[in-house]
């Protein structure tokens, strides 16, 4: 078995110029699913009552002011379903114009998939949202849909630009901005008290896991002749 694995790795690295993404995705997937399961187990054992959630809510209350209220109310709109749909349509349309049909379908299926994954988790745990919300939010709380969708969107953007954009400086700038986008969306949900801290954290872990396994599968699909 050891020789078979070593042979596979050697052969794969020779045929796929982007082999690092496959192994990075595997590692990210393993780490994120461990963290995700750990949070789920703790959620069940603690019946959804985390001390860190209380501390997070008390902290955002202590720094609450009109400027931050308006800032995060504006920012959180970019994580709304309509915003994600519009951004996804723009990306998919752009990929189609570049005759990258498979990449467009791959991107779209990941965004749709992470949304369905989030809905499944929400209706499984049925956690109610924090009581003292700054804005109106409907539906269940755990995990955060905004956090899951935005993190998936950001990682997919980073993955594709690393594959097809040659200007590394531009790649790094876009990657950093994409990650900051997903992080600040998650923070906005905590500040506005429509989600608990663990809702956002679990959403990030679930999203990273979902996208990671799909990226790994995408690498194998693109270079299936190595199997």
N, C-alpha and C positions, 0 to 999 in steps of 0.2 A: 504493500500500500504506500509506503514511504517513497519508493522509486516512482510509482505511478503519479503521485502528487508532484514530485520534483520534475518529472518529465512534462507534466501538464503545464506547470509554471514556466518552465524553460521555453516550451513550444509557444505558449500563449504570449509571452513577452516578446518573442521574435516576430510574431505576426500582428500584434496590436500595438501601434504606436502610442495609444492612449491606455496602455495596460495599467498604469497607476490608478486610474479612476476605478477600475474593477476592484482592486484590492483595497483602495481607500473606502469604497462603498461597502465592502464586506465588513471592514473594521467599524465603520460608522454605524452600520446596521446592527452589529453585535452589541456595541456599547449602548446605543440608543434603546434597544429592546430590553437590555438588562435594567437600565435606568427607568424605562417605562413600566416594566413589570414590578420593579421595586416600589414605585409610586402607587401602582394599582393595589399591591398587597397591603401597603400602609394605609391606603384609602379605605380598604375593606376592614382592616383591623381597627382603625380609628373611627370608623363609621363616618368618614368624610370630615372629621374635625382635626385640623392641623394647627398647631400653635403658630407656625410660621405664617399662616393665612391671617390670623388675628394680628400678629405683629406688623404684617405688610399693610393691612387696612389702617391700623393705628398710625403707621408712619405716613401714609399718603394723606391722612386727615391732618396731620401735624404740619404738612407743607402746602396744604391746599390754599390756592389763591386764585383770583380772577384771571391772571395771565396764564397760569398752568391749566386752568379749566378750559379756557378758550383754545389754547394750543392743542391740548390732547383731544378736545372735541373735534377739532379740524383734522388732526392726524388720523384719528381712528376711522374716519370716513374712507380712507384709502384701503382699509381692510374689510369694508363691507362687501357683501356678496356681489352687488352691482359693480363695484369698482374692480373686484377680482375678475368678474366676467368680462368687463371692458378691456382690462389689461391683457387677459388671456386671448381674447379675440384679436387684439392688436399684434401680439406675439405670433399667434398661429397664422394670421394673414401675412405677416412679414415673412415667415418661414415658407409659406406657399409661394410667395412672389420670388423667393430665392430657389425655387424648385426643390425644397427640402420637405417633401410631403411626409416622409416617414418620421422626421423629427417633429413636424407639426402635430401629427397624430399622437406621437409619444408624449409631447408636452401637454396636449389637451387631455389625454387619458389619465395622466398623473394628477392634474388639477381636479378633474371630475372624481377620480378615485379617492383622493384625500378628503374631498368633501363627503363622499359616501361613507368613508371610514369614520369621519368625525360624527356624522349623524348616527351611525351604528353605536359608537361609544357613548354619545349623549343619551340615547334612548336605553342603553344598557344600565347606566349608573343613575340617570335621572336626578342629578344634583341640582338643587335650587340655587339661584344666584344670590349674591350678597343683598341684604335688605336695604341698606342705605346707598342706593345708586345715584350717581350724578346725572346720568342720562337713562332713557328708557331702553330696555333690552328684553327681548322675549326669548322663550325657549329655555332649555336646560343649560347648565353652566360648565359641566365637566366632560371633556376638555374644551378649551377655547377654540371655537371655529376660526376666528380671525387669526389667531396665532398659528394654527395648523396650516391654513390656506396660504398665508403670507410666507411662512417658512418654506413650504413646498415650492411656491412660486419663485422665491429667491434662490433656492438651491438649484432648481431647474435652469434658471437663467445663468447662474454661475457655471453649471456643467456645460451648457451649450456654448457659451462664449469662450470657455477654455478649449473647447474642441475646434472652434471655427474662426476665432479672432486671433490674428497673428501678433497684433500690437500688445505686448505683455503689460505695458504700463496702463493701457486702457482696460485690459482685462482685470487687473488688480483694483483699479479705481471703481469699476462697475461692481466687482465682487464685494468690496467693502461697503459700498453704498447699498447693495442689495441686502446684505446681512444687517446693516444698521436699520434698514427699512423694516425688516421682519421683527427685529428686537424692539424698536420703538413702538410698533403696533401692539406688541404684547404688553409693553409697559403702559401704554395708553389704556388698555383694558383693565389693568390693575388700578391705575390712578382713578379712572372713572367709576371704579367699584362695580363694574358689571361682571367681573370675574375675580375669583380668588387667585392668589399667587400660584397655587398648585394646579389650577386650571390651565394657566398659561404654560407653566413648566411641562406639564403632561402633554399639552398640545404640541410643544416644540419637539419633545422626544418622539411622540407618535409620528409626527411629520417627517423627521429625519429618518426614522426607520422605514417608513413607507417609500420615500424617495430613494433611499439607499438601495433597497432591494430591487427597485425598478431600474436604477442606473446599472447595477450589476447585471441584471437580466438584459438590459439594452446592449451592454458590451458583448455579452455572449451571443445575442441575436445578430449583432453587426458582424461578428467574427465566428459564426457557428461552425465554420470549417475546422476550427481548432479542437472541437470536441471529439 
